[in-house]
Amino acid sequence: MYRRWAVRLGGALVVLMLACARGAGLELTLAGKPFDVSGWLMDRQGVPVNQSTPDDRNLQQLWLRSKYAPLPSLTFDATFNFQNGGPTTERTKAGIYSYRSVFQSVSPSVTFEEAFAELALDALELRAGIQKFAWGKLDRVQPVDVLNTERYSDPFLLDEDERKIGVPAVEGSYYLPRNRWTPEEARLTLVWIPQYFPYWFPLPGERWYPPAGTPPSQFPVAPLMRSVPVGFHVVNSPPPSFQLDNCGYAARASAFTAGVDYAAYYYHGFDNRPAFLLTAEATGEPLSMPPYVQNVAATTRLYPVFHHIDLWGGDAAYAWDRFTFRAEAAFVSGRPFSRDLRTLVSNPSQLTPAIVDALRQLAAGHSPAEVRLPQSYEVRSAFDWGVGADYTWSDYVFLLQINQTDILNNDVDLLIRNVDTVLSANLRGNFLHDDLTVQLIGIQGFESGYTLLMPRVDYRFWGRFDARVGYLFIAGSQNTVIGQYKDNDEAFVWLRYLL
């Protein structure tokens, strides 16, 4: 408790010192050229509403972006994130997040968000290094935006760019010369990703570790006429190695015609969404009389899995009067979809043959014995699409969007429904010369049956300070991707200083 309050006090003192300094930004020069440094310092406190909700620590973040252009056509850009606290309550170390591990909790930590060099010529742009991509035209959920994996330790309060993990990539863009055969702003972009960086997942016991990813701690075994304890561990599988077969490739062709901004996409590489494999084994000692085994216990282990996907997609946007209409669609082949681990191992009759076989091995003195579980994920093809429109009037913006995922040829219960329709809404109003912003974000899953609401108020003062107060409300079925967090409601407040 004393350490928590010491961290909070330290964060408050840092903010106070920056305020007294009346920071005017950092202006440097290197070899006679400007070296720009910008960023922000934030302190956030969450207040859980439900007593059963795991607590968040006070979160401090320092984002720094440096930009240097030694030549008019050459730019070096790097962004770093220094972070302490937040949902990383089961932290195992301090230092740098690993690009080789999925399950990790690092605090304090430093993350290289982006670090790349960009060469801009007349019609050609080249960029190489750790990058983040923002493909697609919809809001929050973009079916074609699959080049970057995400961190899931803080999935709702972080902005989209903060959730994304930069990947090593080489990107080249070429603007086609304008003539009567080519549309306006025709552009071809090719991306090569030589090394896959996996998603980052919280540890069991942390606030945003998914309840659907935890099997029950007791399991009834009919032949023993009692329940046996079940241990649970998460294990990091080694990500795909650096070799030609594991590289990712992407292409984007975009143009502008008759007021329509449109693009076509292709991607081959590892899926950016998480999927896991659950295994189990039993231990016990043989007996010379029924039930022929004693001191039986079980252990389950959860491993991340990585699968190649192929994606073909497209998007379009059109502005008319005060409206902007958007559409996006993608066909994905070979995507792994996770199942609910709680239901996967909670049906004794379904597992009876595997349990009987494991008990037979234990009785023969073979301990531990594998318990063959049903597959914890299924590889399917899917069609993702979405349409949206936003309307701007005075200082108000209203956005409405519908996304749907259609999983093809599936007869297995997954955490997501075979047809899953999600309605998103975003209402924002600006007041007091745009210093005050009132916003309501809402998400409703129809087939799955879940609701997310996040009202929040932002106020900018003294030129460089932002304050936010909000509330996160989640409700719905616990057997859904978002509804499983229905006990995680919280109020939150943060103060941010712009460097």
N, C-alpha and C positions, 0 to 999 in steps of 0.2 A: 504494500500500500504506500509506503514512504517513497519507494522508487517511482511509482506512478505519479504522485504529486510533485516529485522533484522534476520529472520530465515535463509536466505541464507548466510548472513555474519557469523552467528553462526556456521553453518555447515562448511563453509570454514575454520574458525579458528580451529575447532576440527581436521579437516584433516591436517592442518598445524602443529598443536601440535604433532600429531601422527608421521608426517614426521620427525620432529626435534628429536623425541624420538628414532628414528632408531629402532622401535619395533622389538624385537627378539622373540616374542611370550611369552605367559604367562606360566611359569613352576611352578607348585605347588605340594605339597605332602600332603597327608592326611593319618594319621596312618601309615606312612612309605611307602605308595603306591602312584604312580604318579597320579595326578589329572590334566588331559589335558583340556585346554581351547583354542578353536580356533574360527574363525569367520571372519567377514568382516564388514567394515563400508562404506556406499555408499551415495553419493549425486547425485541426478538425476534432470535434468531440461528438460522439454518438451516444444517445441515451436509449438503451433497450426498453421496450414497453412491457414485454412478457418476462416473468421471472425465470422461465426455463431457457431463455435465449442466452447463448454464450456472449460474453461481454466483449466489447471492443476497447482497446487501449486508445488513449489520446494519440492522434496521428499528426506527425509533422512531416511536411514535404518541402523540398527545395528543388525546383526545376531550373536548370541553367541551359541556355542555348547560346552557342558562340558561332559567329559567322565571319569568315575572312575571305576576301577576294584579292589575291595578289595580282591577278590580271582581269581585265574586263570580261573575259570569257570563262574564267576559272574561279570556282567558289568552293570553299571547304566549310562544311556545316556539321556541327556536333551538338547533341542534346543529352544532358545527364539528369538523372533523377536520384536525389538523396532522400531516403525515407526512414522514418522511425515510428514504431507503434502501429496502430490500426488493428485490423483483424488478425495479425500474425501473433496470436497468443501462444501458439505451440512452437515458437521459433526454435530452431535447432542450431543456428549459428548466426554470426554477423559477417558482413562482407559483401560479396558480389553474387547476384543470382546466377546460377549455373544454367547454361544452355544445353546441358546434357541430362537434366533431371526434370521430371514432371512434379512430383510431390516434394515441395520444399517450402520452408518458412524462414526467411532471412530478415533479421532486424537487429540493429540498424543495417541498412543496405544501400548500395549504389548500383544503378542500372544504366547501361549505355543504351539509351532509347534510340538514337540515330547517330550515325557518324559516316558521312559520305563525301565524296568529291563530285562536283558537277561541272561538266564542260558544255557550254552553250555556243554553238556555231550558228550560221545563218539559218539553215533548215534542219539541223541535227542537234539533238541534245543527248548527252551521255551522262549517266550517273552510276557510280560504283561505291559500294559500302553497305553498312547496315541501314536499312530503309523501312519506312512504313508506307503502305499504299492505301488509297481511298478510292476504290473502284465502285461503281454503281451510283444510282441517283436517288434511291429511296432514303428514308430517315430511319436510323437505328438498326434496321434489319435489311441488309443488302445481299441478295442471293449470290451475286457474282463476286463479292468481296471476300476472297478466300486465300489471299497470298500471305496474310499475317495471322499467326495464332494469337491467343489472348491469355491474359492472367485472370483467373477466376477467384482470387482471394478476396476481391472487393467488386463484385460484378454490377452493382446497381448505382453506387454513388460516384464511381469514376466515370469521366467522360470517355467517349469512344476512343479518342487518340491515346488516352492514358491507359486504357485496357490493352491496347495492341502491343505486341512484342515485335520489335524490329528484326528483320531477317537479312542475312547477307545476300545481296543481289546485284546484278548488273542490268541496268535498264537503258534501252536506247529508243529514242523517239524521233521519227522523221516526218516533217510536214511536207505533204505533196504539193508540188507547184500548182498554182491555180490556172486552170484552162477550162474550156467548155466541156471536157470529159470528166473532170473531177469536181466534187461538191466543195462547198466552202469549208475552210478549216479542216480539211482532210488530214488525218494524222494516223500513223501506224506506230504502235509501241510494242516492243519485244522485251521480255524479262527472263533472265536466267537466274535461278536460285540454286547455287551449288551445294548448300548445306541446309538441311531442315532443322529448324529450331522448334522444339515441342512446346505445347501449352504449359502453363504453370498452374498447379492445382493446390488448394489448401490442404492442410493435414487434418486427420480426424480429430474432432474436439474443437476445431476452430469454427468461427461463426458461420462461414459460408461453405463449409464442407457439406455436400448434399446428403440429406437423410436417405435418399434412394441409393446411395453408394455404401450403405452400412448394413450387412446382414444381421439377423437377430443373434443375441448373445446366448440363447438357449435353443436347443432343437430336440423335439420329441423323437425318440427311437423306439418304435413299437417292439422289436424283438427284446429290448432290454427293459421295457415297461417303465421307462423314465426318460427324462430329458438329460442331455449331456451339455456341458459348457462348450461354447464356441468362441475361440479367440479370433481376432481380426487384425491384420497388418496390411499396410500399403507398401509396395515394393517398386522401386524405379527400374523399369526396363531400359536397357541401353537404346537410345534413339538410332535411327538409320545412320549408317556410317557414311563417310565422305567418299562416294564413288559415283560413276557416271549414271548407273541405274537408279540412284536415289536422288538425282537432281530434279528440280522442278522447272517447268517451262510455262510461259504464259504469253498470250498475244491479245492486243486490244486495237481494234480499228474503229476510229471515231470520225464524225463529220457533222456538218450543219447544213440543213436543207429546208427551205420554206418555213423557217422559224422553229424547226424541230432539231434538237440536239440529240444525237443517237450514237450508239456504239455496239459493236459485237465483240465477244470475248471467247477465249479458249484457255483452259488451264489443265496441265497434267502434272501431278505431284502428290504429296501427302496431304491428307485432309487436315484442315485447321481446327476441326471440331473434336472434342474429347470422346474417347471410347475406351472401355476397360475389359479385362479378362479376369474372372474370379475362379480361383482354384481352391481345393479343400483336401485335407488329409486328416486321418484319424490316428490316434495313438491309444494303446491299451495293453493289458497284460493277459496272457492266456490262462484259463482255468481248466481243471480236469472234469468239471461238472457244469450243467447248464447254469447260466447262458454261455459258458465257455470263454468268457472274456470279462475283465474287470478294469476299473479305473479308466474308463473310456472318456476321451476328450477329443475335440476337433479344433483345427486351426484353418482359417481361410486367409487367402492372400489376394490382393487386388493389384493387377499389373496394367499399366497403360499399353495400348496397342496402337500401331500406326499403319494406316492403309493408304495405298495409292487411290486417287480418284481421277476421273476425267470429267471436265465441266465444259459445256457449251452454253453460252448465254447471250443476252442482249439487254439494252435499256434504251429509254427515250424520255425526253422532257420537252414540254411545250408551254410557253407563257402566253396567256391571253388576258388582257385587261389586268384585273387584280388577282387573277388565278394563275397558278403554275401546276400543270398536270405531269405526273411522273408514272412510269411503268418499268418493270424489270422482271426478267424471267431467266431461269437456268435449269438445264437438265444435268443431273449429276449421276454418274455411273460408278458403282463400287464404294458407296459411302457406308461406314459402319454406324449402326444405330444402337444405343445402349438400352438394356432392359433394367427393370427395377429389381435390384438385388434383394430387397426385402421380400418380394413375392417369389423370387427365383428359388430360394432355399427354405421357404416356409410351408411347402406342401409335402408332408411326409409320404403320402401315397405316390407322388411323382418320383421321389428319390428312393423308394423302398428297394428296388433292385440294386442300386449303387451302394446303399447302406448295408444290405445283406452281404454283398460281395466284400466290402471293406471289413465287416465283422468276421467273415470267414478267414480273411488274411491275418487279422489280429489273433484269432484263435490258433492259427498255425504258427504263430510267433513272428510274423512279418509286420513289424511296427517301425515307422509309420506306414499306413496304408492309404493309397489314393482313394478319394471319394469322387467319382466322376459326376460332375455337376452339368446341368444344361448349359448351353452356350450363353454367356452373359451379354453378348451383342450379336447382331445379325447384319450382314452386308447386303444392302439393297440398292436399287436405283430409285431416284426420286426426282420429282419435278417441283421446283420452288418458284413461286411467282408472287408479285405484289403490284398494287396500283395505289396511288396516293394523289392528293391534291391539297394545296395550301392556298389560303385566301388572305390577302393583306389589306387592311383598312385602317388608315390613320396610323396609330401606334400599336395596333393589334395584329397578331398573326395567328391564324387557326389552321392546323394541319390535321388531316384525317387520312389514314392509310390502312389498307387491308393486305395482309400477307397470308399465303397458304402453302403448306407443304403436302404433297401427295406422294406417299410411299407406294411404289409399284410392286405388285405380286408378293405381298407379305401376308402371312397367316400366323404370325407370332406376336404375342403381346409385347409391345415396346413401351418405353417411357413416354414416347410421343405417339399420338394417334396416327393411324394410316392416312387420314385426312385431318389436318390440323390447321384451323383458321384463326388468325389473330388480328384483332382490331386495335390500332394504335391511334391516340389522339394527343395533340400538343397545342395548348392554348397559352399564348404569351402576350402580355401587355406591358408597354414601356411608359413610364411616367416621370415627371420632374426632370425634363430634358434628358431622358434616357438614363438617369442615375438610378432609378428604381424600376426593377423588373419583377412582375408577378407572373408565375408560370404554373401550369398544371399539366403533368404528364400522366397519361392513363394507358394501360394495356389490358385487353380482355381476350382470353383464350376461350373460344366457343365450345369446340368438341372436348377439349381438355378440362374446361371449367375452372379457370383461375382468373384473378383480378389483381392488378398492380396499380396503385395510385401514388403519385409523388407530387404534392403541392410544395412550392418553394418560393421564397422571396429573396431577391438579391438587391443590395444597395451599395453603390459606389460613393465614397466620400473622400475628401481631402486629396482628390486626384489620383492617388495610388492605392487606396484601400478598397477591397471588396468584402462585404459581409453577406453570408447566406444563412437562412433559417429554413428548415424544411422538415417534412415527415414522410417516411416510407411505410406504406400500407400494402400488405400482401395477404390474399385470401384465396381459398379454393381447394381443390382436391390435392391430397398429399401425394398422389401417384402421378404427378405431372412435373414438368421441368421447373416451373416457377412456383406452382402451388405447394411444393414440398417445403418451401421456406415460409409458410404461413405463420409460424411462431416468431418470425424475425422482424416484426415491426419495430421501428425506431424513429425517434426524433433526432435531428442532427443540426449542428451549427458550425460554421467555419469562418475564419477570418484569413484573408489573403492579401499580401502586400506585393504589388507589382514593381519589379526592379527596373 
